Amino acid sequence: MMASKRNGTLYLGVTSNLPYRAWQHRTGQIEGFTKKYRCHMLVWYEHFDDIQDARACEYRMKTWKRDWKIALIEKDNPVWRDLYPDLNR
């Protein structure tokens, strides 16, 4: 999940290359929602071995209430730290 800031606009998506895709969003390489709403912080992610499982999870989560998504973020990332720098370690 990408966010514009703590408790800001949220974006949820699926990718097979998270570091690259997050970089694209951060640098405005992708036209659309994340660029328009400046969702540049990676605040939550989950790894899946199967892309179909990831897509099913994304589909479910897109039906969630905003409060549920915020609770998920804050469970492991209570200060909404940008997780992007950790991806390339």
N, C-alpha and C positions, 0 to 999 in steps of 0.2 A: 504494500500500500504506500502510495506517495501522498504527501500532504503539503499544503501551502505554508502552514505554520502549526503550532500547537493548537489543537481544537479548530483548525481551519478546514478548508475544502479538502476532501479526500478523493483519491483515485485508486481504483482496484483493477488490476490486470494480470495476465498470465504471460510468461515468456520462457524460452528455453535458455536464455543467456541474460541473467539478471544484471550482472555488472554493466554490460553494454547497453541494455535497455534503460536502466536507471540513468546512465550517463546521457543517453539521448534525451530523456525527459528533463534532466537537470540543465542541459545546455540549450533547450528549445529546438532541438533538431526535428521534433515531431510536431506537426501542426495539429491543433485540436484542443481537447479539454485541458490537458496538463500544461500546455503552453499558455492558453487563455487564462487559466486560474492559478498559474504559477505553482503547480504542485511539483516541487523540486526536491523535497526531503523524503528519503526512503525511511519510513517509520515502522514498518512491519513486513515480514515475508516468511514464507514457509516453503520448504523444499519438498518436492514430490519426485518419485522415481518414474512415474507414468504421467505423461502430459494429459491424458484423459481424466485422470484423478484430479489433476490441478484445475482443469476446466470445469469439472463438476463442482469442485469447491468454490471456484470463482462464481459460478452461476448461483449457488446457494447464498454466498455472502452478499451478492448484489441485491438479494431480496431482504437482507437484514436491515433492521433499524439502525440509524446512525449511532445511537447510544451503544448498541452491541459492538459495532466496529471500534468505537473509542475504548470500550472496556477491553477488547482483545489487544489493542495497541498498548494500553496502559498496564496490562498484566505483565508483559515482558519489557516494556519500554516506557516506564512511568513519566519520564521527563521529555519524551518525544525527541530523543537524540537522533540525529541523522545517522542511519546505519550504513550509508553508502561507503564511507572510508574503510569500514571493516571488511567489505567484500573482496578487496584485492590483497588481503593479508595472507 
